Amino acid sequence: MRDQVLWRKTGRIATLLAERLDIDAERALDLLYNSRTYALLTNPDSGLQLQSDAYILTDLLRELEERQ
């Protein structure tokens, strides 16, 4: 069950990221999967899974800005 919830949450966050950055879904998933935010999201001990999609997106966008 937890894997299905995480899978759906990942999809929603990738969709939001694609819309925000005006990129395709594949690129958004690539950015998400290769981020520190995703590593935290997949770690149940981090508690990030309990946060809203918007909160996680904000964290991811901040991380991507710091990379540049």
mmCIF file of the N, C-alpha and C atoms, coordinates in Angstrom:
data_MODEL
# 
_entry.id   MODEL 
# 
loop_
_atom_site.group_PDB 
_atom_site.id 
_atom_site.type_symbol 
_atom_site.label_atom_id 
_atom_site.label_alt_id 
_atom_site.label_comp_id 
_atom_site.label_asym_id 
_atom_site.label_entity_id 
_atom_site.label_seq_id 
_atom_site.pdbx_PDB_ins_code 
_atom_site.Cartn_x 
_atom_site.Cartn_y 
_atom_site.Cartn_z 
_atom_site.occupancy 
_atom_site.B_iso_or_equiv 
_atom_site.pdbx_formal_charge 
_atom_site.auth_seq_id 
_atom_site.auth_comp_id 
_atom_site.auth_asym_id 
_atom_site.auth_atom_id 
_atom_site.pdbx_PDB_model_num 
ATOM 1   N N  . MET A 1 1  ? 0.825  -1.197 0.000   1.00 0.00 ? 1  MET A N  1 
ATOM 2   C CA . MET A 1 1  ? 0.000  0.000  0.000   1.00 0.00 ? 1  MET A CA 1 
ATOM 3   C C  . MET A 1 1  ? 0.869  1.261  0.000   1.00 0.00 ? 1  MET A C  1 
ATOM 4   N N  . ARG A 1 2  ? 1.903  1.272  0.839   1.00 0.00 ? 2  ARG A N  1 
ATOM 5   C CA . ARG A 1 2  ? 2.751  2.454  0.938   1.00 0.00 ? 2  ARG A CA 1 
ATOM 6   C C  . ARG A 1 2  ? 3.420  2.774  -0.403  1.00 0.00 ? 2  ARG A C  1 
ATOM 7   N N  . ASP A 1 3  ? 3.835  1.729  -1.125  1.00 0.00 ? 3  ASP A N  1 
ATOM 8   C CA . ASP A 1 3  ? 4.470  1.948  -2.423  1.00 0.00 ? 3  ASP A CA 1 
ATOM 9   C C  . ASP A 1 3  ? 3.518  2.605  -3.410  1.00 0.00 ? 3  ASP A C  1 
ATOM 10  N N  . GLN A 1 4  ? 2.250  2.195  -3.390  1.00 0.00 ? 4  GLN A N  1 
ATOM 11  C CA . GLN A 1 4  ? 1.260  2.785  -4.294  1.00 0.00 ? 4  GLN A CA 1 
ATOM 12  C C  . GLN A 1 4  ? 1.016  4.253  -3.968  1.00 0.00 ? 4  GLN A C  1 
ATOM 13  N N  . VAL A 1 5  ? 0.968  4.579  -2.695  1.00 0.00 ? 5  VAL A N  1 
ATOM 14  C CA . VAL A 1 5  ? 0.762  5.966  -2.282  1.00 0.00 ? 5  VAL A CA 1 
ATOM 15  C C  . VAL A 1 5  ? 1.952  6.820  -2.713  1.00 0.00 ? 5  VAL A C  1 
ATOM 16  N N  . LEU A 1 6  ? 3.148  6.312  -2.491  1.00 0.00 ? 6  LEU A N  1 
ATOM 17  C CA . LEU A 1 6  ? 4.353  7.042  -2.891  1.00 0.00 ? 6  LEU A CA 1 
ATOM 18  C C  . LEU A 1 6  ? 4.414  7.188  -4.407  1.00 0.00 ? 6  LEU A C  1 
ATOM 19  N N  . TRP A 1 7  ? 4.041  6.148  -5.138  1.00 0.00 ? 7  TRP A N  1 
ATOM 20  C CA . TRP A 1 7  ? 4.045  6.192  -6.595  1.00 0.00 ? 7  TRP A CA 1 
ATOM 21  C C  . TRP A 1 7  ? 3.106  7.288  -7.100  1.00 0.00 ? 7  TRP A C  1 
ATOM 22  N N  . ARG A 1 8  ? 1.903  7.366  -6.514  1.00 0.00 ? 8  ARG A N  1 
ATOM 23  C CA . ARG A 1 8  ? 0.943  8.402  -6.921  1.00 0.00 ? 8  ARG A CA 1 
ATOM 24  C C  . ARG A 1 8  ? 1.446  9.792  -6.554  1.00 0.00 ? 8  ARG A C  1 
ATOM 25  N N  . LYS A 1 9  ? 2.010  9.924  -5.360  1.00 0.00 ? 9  LYS A N  1 
ATOM 26  C CA . LYS A 1 9  ? 2.529  11.223 -4.913  1.00 0.00 ? 9  LYS A CA 1 
ATOM 27  C C  . LYS A 1 9  ? 3.657  11.674 -5.835  1.00 0.00 ? 9  LYS A C  1 
ATOM 28  N N  . THR A 1 10 ? 4.530  10.759 -6.212  1.00 0.00 ? 10 THR A N  1 
ATOM 29  C CA . THR A 1 10 ? 5.617  11.070 -7.123  1.00 0.00 ? 10 THR A CA 1 
ATOM 30  C C  . THR A 1 10 ? 5.075  11.572 -8.460  1.00 0.00 ? 10 THR A C  1 
ATOM 31  N N  . GLY A 1 11 ? 4.050  10.911 -8.961  1.00 0.00 ? 11 GLY A N  1 
ATOM 32  C CA . GLY A 1 11 ? 3.438  11.329 -10.220 1.00 0.00 ? 11 GLY A CA 1 
ATOM 33  C C  . GLY A 1 11 ? 2.833  12.718 -10.140 1.00 0.00 ? 11 GLY A C  1 
ATOM 34  N N  . ARG A 1 12 ? 2.156  13.003 -9.025  1.00 0.00 ? 12 ARG A N  1 
ATOM 35  C CA . ARG A 1 12 ? 1.548  14.327 -8.859  1.00 0.00 ? 12 ARG A CA 1 
ATOM 36  C C  . ARG A 1 12 ? 2.623  15.408 -8.778  1.00 0.00 ? 12 ARG A C  1 
ATOM 37  N N  . ILE A 1 13 ? 3.687  15.143 -8.055  1.00 0.00 ? 13 ILE A N  1 
ATOM 38  C CA . ILE A 1 13 ? 4.760  16.131 -7.908  1.00 0.00 ? 13 ILE A CA 1 
ATOM 39  C C  . ILE A 1 13 ? 5.453  16.352 -9.259  1.00 0.00 ? 13 ILE A C  1 
ATOM 40  N N  . ALA A 1 14 ? 5.694  15.289 -9.999  1.00 0.00 ? 14 ALA A N  1 
ATOM 41  C CA . ALA A 1 14 ? 6.315  15.425 -11.319 1.00 0.00 ? 14 ALA A CA 1 
ATOM 42  C C  . ALA A 1 14 ? 5.423  16.240 -12.249 1.00 0.00 ? 14 ALA A C  1 
ATOM 43  N N  . THR A 1 15 ? 4.117  16.023 -12.185 1.00 0.00 ? 15 THR A N  1 
ATOM 44  C CA . THR A 1 15 ? 3.175  16.781 -13.006 1.00 0.00 ? 15 THR A CA 1 
ATOM 45  C C  . THR A 1 15 ? 3.216  18.261 -12.643 1.00 0.00 ? 15 THR A C  1 
ATOM 46  N N  . LEU A 1 16 ? 3.223  18.550 -11.353 1.00 0.00 ? 16 LEU A N  1 
ATOM 47  C CA . LEU A 1 16 ? 3.307  19.946 -10.906 1.00 0.00 ? 16 LEU A CA 1 
ATOM 48  C C  . LEU A 1 16 ? 4.614  20.585 -11.350 1.00 0.00 ? 16 LEU A C  1 
ATOM 49  N N  . LEU A 1 17 ? 5.706  19.834 -11.260 1.00 0.00 ? 17 LEU A N  1 
ATOM 50  C CA . LEU A 1 17 ? 7.010  20.344 -11.667 1.00 0.00 ? 17 LEU A CA 1 
ATOM 51  C C  . LEU A 1 17 ? 7.028  20.637 -13.165 1.00 0.00 ? 17 LEU A C  1 
ATOM 52  N N  . ALA A 1 18 ? 6.480  19.733 -13.951 1.00 0.00 ? 18 ALA A N  1 
ATOM 53  C CA . ALA A 1 18 ? 6.432  19.922 -15.400 1.00 0.00 ? 18 ALA A CA 1 
ATOM 54  C C  . ALA A 1 18 ? 5.635  21.173 -15.756 1.00 0.00 ? 18 ALA A C  1 
ATOM 55  N N  . GLU A 1 19 ? 4.515  21.364 -15.078 1.00 0.00 ? 19 GLU A N  1 
ATOM 56  C CA . GLU A 1 19 ? 3.692  22.552 -15.335 1.00 0.00 ? 19 GLU A CA 1 
ATOM 57  C C  . GLU A 1 19 ? 4.432  23.825 -14.927 1.00 0.00 ? 19 GLU A C  1 
ATOM 58  N N  . ARG A 1 20 ? 5.064  23.795 -13.775 1.00 0.00 ? 20 ARG A N  1 
ATOM 59  C CA . ARG A 1 20 ? 5.748  24.986 -13.260 1.00 0.00 ? 20 ARG A CA 1 
ATOM 60  C C  . ARG A 1 20 ? 6.919  25.391 -14.134 1.00 0.00 ? 20 ARG A C  1 
ATOM 61  N N  . LEU A 1 21 ? 7.699  24.411 -14.589 1.00 0.00 ? 21 LEU A N  1 
ATOM 62  C CA . LEU A 1 21 ? 8.893  24.704 -15.377 1.00 0.00 ? 21 LEU A CA 1 
ATOM 63  C C  . LEU A 1 21 ? 8.638  24.660 -16.883 1.00 0.00 ? 21 LEU A C  1 
ATOM 64  N N  . ASP A 1 22 ? 7.418  24.324 -17.272 1.00 0.00 ? 22 ASP A N  1 
ATOM 65  C CA . ASP A 1 22 ? 7.043  24.206 -18.681 1.00 0.00 ? 22 ASP A CA 1 
ATOM 66  C C  . ASP A 1 22 ? 7.983  23.246 -19.408 1.00 0.00 ? 22 ASP A C  1 
ATOM 67  N N  . ILE A 1 23 ? 8.093  22.035 -18.843 1.00 0.00 ? 23 ILE A N  1 
ATOM 68  C CA . ILE A 1 23 ? 8.914  20.971 -19.422 1.00 0.00 ? 23 ILE A CA 1 
ATOM 69  C C  . ILE A 1 23 ? 8.038  19.741 -19.585 1.00 0.00 ? 23 ILE A C  1 
ATOM 70  N N  . ASP A 1 24 ? 8.536  18.746 -20.314 1.00 0.00 ? 24 ASP A N  1 
ATOM 71  C CA . ASP A 1 24 ? 7.730  17.536 -20.475 1.00 0.00 ? 24 ASP A CA 1 
ATOM 72  C C  . ASP A 1 24 ? 7.838  16.656 -19.221 1.00 0.00 ? 24 ASP A C  1 
ATOM 73  N N  . ALA A 1 25 ? 6.915  15.715 -19.118 1.00 0.00 ? 25 ALA A N  1 
ATOM 74  C CA . ALA A 1 25 ? 6.823  14.867 -17.932 1.00 0.00 ? 25 ALA A CA 1 
ATOM 75  C C  . ALA A 1 25 ? 8.079  14.018 -17.738 1.00 0.00 ? 25 ALA A C  1 
ATOM 76  N N  . GLU A 1 26 ? 8.659  13.546 -18.820 1.00 0.00 ? 26 GLU A N  1 
ATOM 77  C CA . GLU A 1 26 ? 9.862  12.725 -18.710 1.00 0.00 ? 26 GLU A CA 1 
ATOM 78  C C  . GLU A 1 26 ? 11.015 13.509 -18.086 1.00 0.00 ? 26 GLU A C  1 
ATOM 79  N N  . ARG A 1 27 ? 11.193 14.748 -18.515 1.00 0.00 ? 27 ARG A N  1 
ATOM 80  C CA . ARG A 1 27 ? 12.248 15.603 -17.943 1.00 0.00 ? 27 ARG A CA 1 
ATOM 81  C C  . ARG A 1 27 ? 11.962 15.895 -16.473 1.00 0.00 ? 27 ARG A C  1 
ATOM 82  N N  . ALA A 1 28 ? 10.699 16.137 -16.152 1.00 0.00 ? 28 ALA A N  1 
ATOM 83  C CA . ALA A 1 28 ? 10.322 16.407 -14.766 1.00 0.00 ? 28 ALA A CA 1 
ATOM 84  C C  . ALA A 1 28 ? 10.616 15.202 -13.874 1.00 0.00 ? 28 ALA A C  1 
ATOM 85  N N  . LEU A 1 29 ? 10.299 14.016 -14.353 1.00 0.00 ? 29 LEU A N  1 
ATOM 86  C CA . LEU A 1 29 ? 10.601 12.811 -13.580 1.00 0.00 ? 29 LEU A CA 1 
ATOM 87  C C  . LEU A 1 29 ? 12.101 12.637 -13.400 1.00 0.00 ? 29 LEU A C  1 
ATOM 88  N N  . ASP A 1 30 ? 12.872 12.929 -14.439 1.00 0.00 ? 30 ASP A N  1 
ATOM 89  C CA . ASP A 1 30 ? 14.323 12.825 -14.347 1.00 0.00 ? 30 ASP A CA 1 
ATOM 90  C C  . ASP A 1 30 ? 14.865 13.773 -13.278 1.00 0.00 ? 30 ASP A C  1 
ATOM 91  N N  . LEU A 1 31 ? 14.392 15.009 -13.296 1.00 0.00 ? 31 LEU A N  1 
ATOM 92  C CA . LEU A 1 31 ? 14.832 15.976 -12.280 1.00 0.00 ? 31 LEU A CA 1 
ATOM 93  C C  . LEU A 1 31 ? 14.440 15.511 -10.882 1.00 0.00 ? 31 LEU A C  1 
ATOM 94  N N  . LEU A 1 32 ? 13.224 15.018 -10.757 1.00 0.00 ? 32 LEU A N  1 
ATOM 95  C CA . LEU A 1 32 ? 12.745 14.572 -9.448  1.00 0.00 ? 32 LEU A CA 1 
ATOM 96  C C  . LEU A 1 32 ? 13.539 13.370 -8.949  1.00 0.00 ? 32 LEU A C  1 
ATOM 97  N N  . TYR A 1 33 ? 13.673 12.349 -9.802  1.00 0.00 ? 33 TYR A N  1 
ATOM 98  C CA . TYR A 1 33 ? 14.364 11.118 -9.386  1.00 0.00 ? 33 TYR A CA 1 
ATOM 99  C C  . TYR A 1 33 ? 15.825 11.347 -9.019  1.00 0.00 ? 33 TYR A C  1 
ATOM 100 N N  . ASN A 1 34 ? 16.449 12.363 -9.572  1.00 0.00 ? 34 ASN A N  1 
ATOM 101 C CA . ASN A 1 34 ? 17.859 12.634 -9.303  1.00 0.00 ? 34 ASN A CA 1 
ATOM 102 C C  . ASN A 1 34 ? 18.059 13.759 -8.296  1.00 0.00 ? 34 ASN A C  1 
ATOM 103 N N  . SER A 1 35 ? 17.096 13.935 -7.420  1.00 0.00 ? 35 SER A N  1 
ATOM 104 C CA . SER A 1 35 ? 17.168 15.024 -6.449  1.00 0.00 ? 35 SER A CA 1 
ATOM 105 C C  . SER A 1 35 ? 17.322 14.496 -5.017  1.00 0.00 ? 35 SER A C  1 
ATOM 106 N N  . ARG A 1 36 ? 17.850 15.364 -4.183  1.00 0.00 ? 36 ARG A N  1 
ATOM 107 C CA . ARG A 1 36 ? 17.921 15.084 -2.749  1.00 0.00 ? 36 ARG A CA 1 
ATOM 108 C C  . ARG A 1 36 ? 16.507 14.977 -2.179  1.00 0.00 ? 36 ARG A C  1 
ATOM 109 N N  . THR A 1 37 ? 15.608 15.789 -2.710  1.00 0.00 ? 37 THR A N  1 
ATOM 110 C CA . THR A 1 37 ? 14.221 15.781 -2.249  1.00 0.00 ? 37 THR A CA 1 
ATOM 111 C C  . THR A 1 37 ? 13.600 14.409 -2.444  1.00 0.00 ? 37 THR A C  1 
ATOM 112 N N  . TYR A 1 38 ? 13.842 13.786 -3.593  1.00 0.00 ? 38 TYR A N  1 
ATOM 113 C CA . TYR A 1 38 ? 13.281 12.459 -3.843  1.00 0.00 ? 38 TYR A CA 1 
ATOM 114 C C  . TYR A 1 38 ? 13.896 11.423 -2.904  1.00 0.00 ? 38 TYR A C  1 
ATOM 115 N N  . ALA A 1 39 ? 15.183 11.550 -2.638  1.00 0.00 ? 39 ALA A N  1 
ATOM 116 C CA . ALA A 1 39 ? 15.827 10.627 -1.693  1.00 0.00 ? 39 ALA A CA 1 
ATOM 117 C C  . ALA A 1 39 ? 15.153 10.728 -0.327  1.00 0.00 ? 39 ALA A C  1 
ATOM 118 N N  . LEU A 1 40 ? 14.849 11.946 0.090   1.00 0.00 ? 40 LEU A N  1 
ATOM 119 C CA . LEU A 1 40 ? 14.146 12.127 1.364   1.00 0.00 ? 40 LEU A CA 1 
ATOM 120 C C  . LEU A 1 40 ? 12.715 11.605 1.290   1.00 0.00 ? 40 LEU A C  1 
ATOM 121 N N  . LEU A 1 41 ? 12.077 11.815 0.140   1.00 0.00 ? 41 LEU A N  1 
ATOM 122 C CA . LEU A 1 41 ? 10.697 11.372 -0.035  1.00 0.00 ? 41 LEU A CA 1 
ATOM 123 C C  . LEU A 1 41 ? 10.582 9.855  0.066   1.00 0.00 ? 41 LEU A C  1 
ATOM 124 N N  . THR A 1 42 ? 11.560 9.146  -0.432  1.00 0.00 ? 42 THR A N  1 
ATOM 125 C CA . THR A 1 42 ? 11.518 7.682  -0.396  1.00 0.00 ? 42 THR A CA 1 
ATOM 126 C C  . THR A 1 42 ? 11.977 7.108  0.938   1.00 0.00 ? 42 THR A C  1 
ATOM 127 N N  . ASN A 1 43 ? 12.466 7.956  1.826   1.00 0.00 ? 43 ASN A N  1 
ATOM 128 C CA . ASN A 1 43 ? 12.886 7.519  3.156   1.00 0.00 ? 43 ASN A CA 1 
ATOM 129 C C  . ASN A 1 43 ? 11.758 7.804  4.145   1.00 0.00 ? 43 ASN A C  1 
ATOM 130 N N  . PRO A 1 44 ? 11.048 6.778  4.602   1.00 0.00 ? 44 PRO A N  1 
ATOM 131 C CA . PRO A 1 44 ? 9.918  7.009  5.503   1.00 0.00 ? 44 PRO A CA 1 
ATOM 132 C C  . PRO A 1 44 ? 10.314 7.703  6.811   1.00 0.00 ? 44 PRO A C  1 
ATOM 133 N N  . ASP A 1 45 ? 11.564 7.573  7.206   1.00 0.00 ? 45 ASP A N  1 
ATOM 134 C CA . ASP A 1 45 ? 12.013 8.203  8.445   1.00 0.00 ? 45 ASP A CA 1 
ATOM 135 C C  . ASP A 1 45 ? 12.115 9.720  8.328   1.00 0.00 ? 45 ASP A C  1 
ATOM 136 N N  . SER A 1 46 ? 12.176 10.252 7.104   1.00 0.00 ? 46 SER A N  1 
ATOM 137 C CA . SER A 1 46 ? 12.307 11.697 6.923   1.00 0.00 ? 46 SER A CA 1 
ATOM 138 C C  . SER A 1 46 ? 11.008 12.435 7.217   1.00 0.00 ? 46 SER A C  1 
ATOM 139 N N  . GLY A 1 47 ? 9.875  11.756 7.050   1.00 0.00 ? 47 GLY A N  1 
ATOM 140 C CA . GLY A 1 47 ? 8.587  12.397 7.278   1.00 0.00 ? 47 GLY A CA 1 
ATOM 141 C C  . GLY A 1 47 ? 8.101  13.225 6.098   1.00 0.00 ? 47 GLY A C  1 
ATOM 142 N N  . LEU A 1 48 ? 8.895  13.325 5.038   1.00 0.00 ? 48 LEU A N  1 
ATOM 143 C CA . LEU A 1 48 ? 8.512  14.146 3.898   1.00 0.00 ? 48 LEU A CA 1 
ATOM 144 C C  . LEU A 1 48 ? 7.273  13.600 3.193   1.00 0.00 ? 48 LEU A C  1 
ATOM 145 N N  . GLN A 1 49 ? 7.066  12.298 3.248   1.00 0.00 ? 49 GLN A N  1 
ATOM 146 C CA . GLN A 1 49 ? 5.888  11.688 2.636   1.00 0.00 ? 49 GLN A CA 1 
ATOM 147 C C  . GLN A 1 49 ? 4.589  12.238 3.203   1.00 0.00 ? 49 GLN A C  1 
ATOM 148 N N  . LEU A 1 50 ? 4.650  12.752 4.405   1.00 0.00 ? 50 LEU A N  1 
ATOM 149 C CA . LEU A 1 50 ? 3.452  13.267 5.072   1.00 0.00 ? 50 LEU A CA 1 
ATOM 150 C C  . LEU A 1 50 ? 3.125  14.703 4.683   1.00 0.00 ? 50 LEU A C  1 
ATOM 151 N N  . GLN A 1 51 ? 4.045  15.358 3.996   1.00 0.00 ? 51 GLN A N  1 
ATOM 152 C CA . GLN A 1 51 ? 3.842  16.752 3.602   1.00 0.00 ? 51 GLN A CA 1 
ATOM 153 C C  . GLN A 1 51 ? 3.000  16.838 2.326   1.00 0.00 ? 51 GLN A C  1 
ATOM 154 N N  . SER A 1 52 ? 2.451  17.998 2.090   1.00 0.00 ? 52 SER A N  1 
ATOM 155 C CA . SER A 1 52 ? 1.626  18.200 0.896   1.00 0.00 ? 52 SER A CA 1 
ATOM 156 C C  . SER A 1 52 ? 2.484  18.203 -0.357  1.00 0.00 ? 52 SER A C  1 
ATOM 157 N N  . ASP A 1 53 ? 1.836  17.949 -1.484  1.00 0.00 ? 53 ASP A N  1 
ATOM 158 C CA . ASP A 1 53 ? 2.535  17.979 -2.760  1.00 0.00 ? 53 ASP A CA 1 
ATOM 159 C C  . ASP A 1 53 ? 3.148  19.357 -3.002  1.00 0.00 ? 53 ASP A C  1 
ATOM 160 N N  . ALA A 1 54 ? 2.408  20.405 -2.665  1.00 0.00 ? 54 ALA A N  1 
ATOM 161 C CA . ALA A 1 54 ? 2.891  21.781 -2.872  1.00 0.00 ? 54 ALA A CA 1 
ATOM 162 C C  . ALA A 1 54 ? 4.141  22.049 -2.031  1.00 0.00 ? 54 ALA A C  1 
ATOM 163 N N  . TYR A 1 55 ? 4.155  21.563 -0.802  1.00 0.00 ? 55 TYR A N  1 
ATOM 164 C CA . TYR A 1 55 ? 5.315  21.746 0.070   1.00 0.00 ? 55 TYR A CA 1 
ATOM 165 C C  . TYR A 1 55 ? 6.537  21.047 -0.523  1.00 0.00 ? 55 TYR A C  1 
ATOM 166 N N  . ILE A 1 56 ? 6.350  19.819 -0.996  1.00 0.00 ? 56 ILE A N  1 
ATOM 167 C CA . ILE A 1 56 ? 7.454  19.055 -1.569  1.00 0.00 ? 56 ILE A CA 1 
ATOM 168 C C  . ILE A 1 56 ? 7.939  19.718 -2.856  1.00 0.00 ? 56 ILE A C  1 
ATOM 169 N N  . LEU A 1 57 ? 7.011  20.210 -3.664  1.00 0.00 ? 57 LEU A N  1 
ATOM 170 C CA . LEU A 1 57 ? 7.386  20.917 -4.887  1.00 0.00 ? 57 LEU A CA 1 
ATOM 171 C C  . LEU A 1 57 ? 8.227  22.140 -4.561  1.00 0.00 ? 57 LEU A C  1 
ATOM 172 N N  . THR A 1 58 ? 7.839  22.900 -3.559  1.00 0.00 ? 58 THR A N  1 
ATOM 173 C CA . THR A 1 58 ? 8.597  24.084 -3.156  1.00 0.00 ? 58 THR A CA 1 
ATOM 174 C C  . THR A 1 58 ? 10.017 23.694 -2.741  1.00 0.00 ? 58 THR A C  1 
ATOM 175 N N  . ASP A 1 59 ? 10.134 22.615 -1.984  1.00 0.00 ? 59 ASP A N  1 
ATOM 176 C CA . ASP A 1 59 ? 11.449 22.132 -1.560  1.00 0.00 ? 59 ASP A CA 1 
ATOM 177 C C  . ASP A 1 59 ? 12.280 21.711 -2.769  1.00 0.00 ? 59 ASP A C  1 
ATOM 178 N N  . LEU A 1 60 ? 11.653 21.026 -3.709  1.00 0.00 ? 60 LEU A N  1 
ATOM 179 C CA . LEU A 1 60 ? 12.345 20.581 -4.916  1.00 0.00 ? 60 LEU A CA 1 
ATOM 180 C C  . LEU A 1 60 ? 12.787 21.768 -5.766  1.00 0.00 ? 60 LEU A C  1 
ATOM 181 N N  . LEU A 1 61 ? 11.929 22.737 -5.934  1.00 0.00 ? 61 LEU A N  1 
ATOM 182 C CA . LEU A 1 61 ? 12.289 23.924 -6.718  1.00 0.00 ? 61 LEU A CA 1 
ATOM 183 C C  . LEU A 1 61 ? 13.450 24.694 -6.078  1.00 0.00 ? 61 LEU A C  1 
ATOM 184 N N  . ARG A 1 62 ? 13.440 24.774 -4.768  1.00 0.00 ? 62 ARG A N  1 
ATOM 185 C CA . ARG A 1 62 ? 14.542 25.427 -4.053  1.00 0.00 ? 62 ARG A CA 1 
ATOM 186 C C  . ARG A 1 62 ? 15.842 24.667 -4.297  1.00 0.00 ? 62 ARG A C  1 
ATOM 187 N N  . GLU A 1 63 ? 15.764 23.350 -4.236  1.00 0.00 ? 63 GLU A N  1 
ATOM 188 C CA . GLU A 1 63 ? 16.955 22.529 -4.483  1.00 0.00 ? 63 GLU A CA 1 
ATOM 189 C C  . GLU A 1 63 ? 17.475 22.732 -5.911  1.00 0.00 ? 63 GLU A C  1 
ATOM 190 N N  . LEU A 1 64 ? 16.571 22.770 -6.876  1.00 0.00 ? 64 LEU A N  1 
ATOM 191 C CA . LEU A 1 64 ? 16.990 22.950 -8.269  1.00 0.00 ? 64 LEU A CA 1 
ATOM 192 C C  . LEU A 1 64 ? 17.608 24.330 -8.487  1.00 0.00 ? 64 LEU A C  1 
ATOM 193 N N  . GLU A 1 65 ? 17.091 25.333 -7.832  1.00 0.00 ? 65 GLU A N  1 
ATOM 194 C CA . GLU A 1 65 ? 17.672 26.688 -7.936  1.00 0.00 ? 65 GLU A CA 1 
ATOM 195 C C  . GLU A 1 65 ? 19.082 26.718 -7.358  1.00 0.00 ? 65 GLU A C  1 
ATOM 196 N N  . GLU A 1 66 ? 19.295 26.002 -6.254  1.00 0.00 ? 66 GLU A N  1 
ATOM 197 C CA . GLU A 1 66 ? 20.612 25.976 -5.619  1.00 0.00 ? 66 GLU A CA 1 
ATOM 198 C C  . GLU A 1 66 ? 21.650 25.295 -6.497  1.00 0.00 ? 66 GLU A C  1 
ATOM 199 N N  . ARG A 1 67 ? 21.222 24.378 -7.346  1.00 0.00 ? 67 ARG A N  1 
ATOM 200 C CA . ARG A 1 67 ? 22.144 23.683 -8.247  1.00 0.00 ? 67 ARG A CA 1 
ATOM 201 C C  . ARG A 1 67 ? 22.712 24.604 -9.320  1.00 0.00 ? 67 ARG A C  1 
ATOM 202 N N  . GLN A 1 68 ? 21.955 25.624 -9.684  1.00 0.00 ? 68 GLN A N  1 
ATOM 203 C CA . GLN A 1 68 ? 22.369 26.479 -10.802 1.00 0.00 ? 68 GLN A CA 1 
ATOM 204 C C  . GLN A 1 68 ? 23.336 27.530 -10.390 1.00 0.00 ? 68 GLN A C  1 
# 
